[in-house]
Amino acid sequence: MDALEKVFEQIDQSWDDEVKFLQQLGRFPSTLGNETATQRFLANKFREMSLETDEFIPDVKKLSSLPGFSAPEWSYDGRPIVVGKLPTKGPKQGKSLILQGHIDVVSPEPMRLWDYDPWGSTIEGDRMYGRGLCDMKSGVAAMIYAVKAIQDAGIELGADVLLETVYEEECTGNGALATLQRGYVADGGLIPEPFGPTALKAQVGVIWMRVRVTGAGSHVNIANQSVNAIEKSYILIDALKKYREYINYTKPKHEAFKDVDHPLNVNIGIIKSGDWASTVPADCMFEVRIGLYPDQDPQEIKDEVKAWLLEAAAQDPWLKEVQPEITFYGFHAHGVNLEENLEVYSYLDAAHHKVYDSEMKYLATTATTDVRFYNLFYNIPMTCYGPTGGDMHGANEWVDLTSVREVTKVYAAFILDWCGIRK
Ligand SMILES: [Zn+2]
């Protein structure tokens, strides 16, 4: 039996274990700021696997000077990033590798739309349901069990492998940036985002914006003399819808997204105002996520959208005088158009063919991932490839378990080839 067959056999043998591990991962409600228990659980797993395990707290001061940093509005105290290193024994014979996955998940609200407990990891047929199981705890389980299978098969790799679990992929990317700041680099990498057995070739950039509109509140009996901040916000929201049309259909499309109908989503994600049906609200706040193309600078897009909104405000007698307050926080993310001959692609393609008969597809995504830091600022070729699932960020998120098993094998084949087997 050759090394690959041995490893595949290990993956099949430990499959029930991998499913149980994924269920456990899915039961942690690891939303923003609540990742610690998950990270401790993973650090223990890495120690069990005899990996050199590092748990560390990101240093915002040091991060803030690095390219790609996004300003958070919260603290990193007590929230570890976890890295487990499987060091090669002896001089390097292959290429070193980063396998990185995020364990932060978005809120499952509104809960009433779920048919399953979002933290229950319910299995039904070939699917496992729960928040974050698709995006992307299944990928995290797969990357860990691929490495574990190689260890259990008694194979020594020719170069180091780093298993990294991070957070804030969904809002800043600072978890990934913190691993790089701490010195964890390698010759290449893979992020098991759930794009299916499909390699990422391009992704948009993302910025987050907050708009505060001030009105003139009062009792509703003189509502005609007051200014309703919710109604004034409509003017700016309408302007944003026009901006969305403009950036998608008037401005030229980026080459990498030419087959995507609407690459740059502009999403009003939060709106907050008012506390009484009979009071005219004096303020309204809404937050927006805005996509941008790989060759655009997030700062330029911030300036552009701000100017767009202020111009719309200038058309309204009230907003012209009481200007909306426009600020930015969270995502300050560049888009990425990966090189066509990225070194990891040929290895991934070969590994893909050891499991699938079909060709490996490529994806230009209208979302962002952590690969941007590695490729843009650290010269580490990195792509995404992962399990198949659906309803990410929505109710009844699920992952296809067969796909998890298959991509575990693809990762294992990739690792053996990329890192090499020690002779
Ligand atoms: Zn994700």
Residues whose N, C-alpha, C, O or C-beta is under 5 A from the ligand:
A	BS01	ZN	D135 M136 E193
